[in-house]
């Protein structure tokens, strides 16, 4: 089978897994459910993945890998560290906001297992954290961000804010645009990092009402 065809089939299976895991829950789902959703025989799944756990791991690795690559390219086109944080916030919330099933898998289903949470912290997420840390270091070198703050602490706080916005969006009974929150969240964070307390961020943002 041509490599492009194999990659396409693998992607179709992963997309089916997102829908099944989000709607039935990872632990309640079966490989046969994913196969049915993907429109393939059960045995076809095992040509690409060892088991259901491997499906979830592969799903996480591919989605996060694609996101980190896209974010890296976006940051390379910017010079201002404050603008970079705004762009990261936008990409983060846009990626989850456009696919609710994916958001459910990432924000809820993935975290039900300590094994996956350990992998979540040491693999692709670590690559994402490195991107954020480099932006923080750049801002500190340029005197834009306070130097006394530890970059790892700042990175986790930044990710935590975005993570909480995404989780609240999933759990909320109200319908609203998740990505629309990115500017307000990033501006709040950048202002808190500013080297001169009280100094406004140079990045202008629209005022977005807090919604949860």
N, C-alpha and C positions, 0 to 999 in steps of 0.2 A: 504494500500500500504506500503511495507517495507520501512524503513527510508532511506536505501541506494538508493533505486529506486527513492524516492522523492527528495533526494539531487541531484541525477544525472539529473533528469528532470529539477530541478530548475537551475542547472548549465548550461544546454543546452539552457534554455530560456535566461539566462543572456548573454551567448555567442552570441545568436541571436540578442539580444538588442544592443550589442556592434556594430555589423555589420550594423544594421539598423540605429542607431543614428549617426554613423560615416559617412555613405554614404548619408543619407537623411536629417540629422540634427535633433536634439532632438525635437524641436518645430514643425517641419514639419512631424514628424513620428506619427503613430497611433499604438495602441496596436495590432490592426489586422495585421499591417505590421510585428511586432515582431512575432506574432503567425504564420504567413505564413512562415517567415524565419526559425522558429524553427520546422515547420512541425506539429503544433498542432492546435486544435480548439481555437477560441478566448476565450471561457470560461475557458480553461485550464490555461491560464495566470492568471486569477483571483483566481485560487486555491492557487497560490503562492504569488501573489502581488496584492495590493489594486487597483493600477492604474499605469499610465505611470510614474508619479513622484516617486512612490515607487520603480519602476523598476530601475530608475537612482540612487536613494539613496542606494538601495540594491547592485547594481553593484559597486558603489564606496566603500561601506563598505566592501564588500567581497574582492575586488582586493587589497585595501589598507591593510586590515587585514592580508591577505596572505603575502603581501610584508613585512610588519613590522615583522611578525613572522619569515620569511626567513632571513631578515636582522639581527634580534636579534641573531639567531643561528650562522650566519656568524661572527658577531662581537665577540661572546663569545669565538670563537676559536683563536682570535688575542689578542696580548698584547699591541702592539705599537699603540698609538692614530693616528699617521700619516697613518699607514697602514689601520686602521679602516676607515678613511675618504676616502682613495683610494678605499676600498672595497665597501663602501656605494655608491660612485659615479659610480662604475662599475655596481652594482646591479640596481641602479636607471635607468641608461641609457640603460642597457641591457633589462630591463623589458619593457620599452616603445619601444625600437628599434626592438624588435622581433615581435611586433604586432602593425602595423601602425593604424589600426582601433581603438584599445584601446587608443593609444596616441592621436588621434584626439578627442575622447570623453573626455579624461582627460584634455588635453591642451586647447581645444576650446569649445566643446559643454557644458561641465560642468560649464563653466565660464560665460555663457550667462545669467544666472539667479542669482540674488543677494541672493535668498533663498538658493540655493545650495552652493554658495560661502561661506555663513555664516556657513553652515554645514561642508563644506570642511575644514574650518579653526579650528573648535572646536572639531572635532571627531577624526577620524583615523589619520588625518594629525598631530594632536597634539601628538599622540603616536610616529609618525615618528620624530617630532621635539625633543621629549624627548630623543630619541636614539642619535640624533646628539648632543644635549646639554650635555649629559653624556660624550661623546667622547671629547668635548671641555673642560669640567671640568677636565677630566682625564689628558689631555695634559697640562692644566694650573697647576694642582697639581704637575705634574712631571717636570715642568719647561721647557717643550717642546714648549708650546704656550705662547704667551704674556698674562700676567694676567690682564692687564688693560682693555682688551676688554670685553664688556658685552656678556655673552654667548648667550643670545637671539638674539642679533644683529648679531653675528657671524653665528648662526644657520640659520637665515633668508637669510643671504648673500650666504651661502653655498647652500641652497635649491634654491635660486634665480638663481645662476649660472647654476645649472643643469636644472632647469625649462626653462631657456632661451635657452639652447642648444637643448632641446627637441622641443620647439616651432619653433625654426629656422629650425630644421630638417624637421618638418611637412610642413612648408611653402616654403622650398627651392625647386626649380625646378630640382636641381641636386640630384643624387642618391649617398648616401654614408653611411658608417657604423656609426651609432650614438654611439654605445658602444665604438668605437675606440677613441672617444674624452675624455673618462672618465679619463685616466691617466694624460693627459695634463691639464685638468681642475682641477683635485684634486691636482696635483703637484704645480700648480700656487697658489692655495688656501693655501696649507700647507706652502709653502715658505713665503706667506704673513703673516701667523700666527706665524712663527718661533720666538722664544724668542730673538734670536740674529739676528737683521736685516741683510740680505744679506747671512745668513748661509743657505747652501743648505739642502734640505730635505734629511733625511736618506733613504727615500724610493726612489729607483731608478726607473725611468720610461722611456719608449721609447719616443722619440721625435715625436709628432704627429702634423702634419700640421693643422693649424686652417682651418676648412671648414664650410661654412654656406650656 
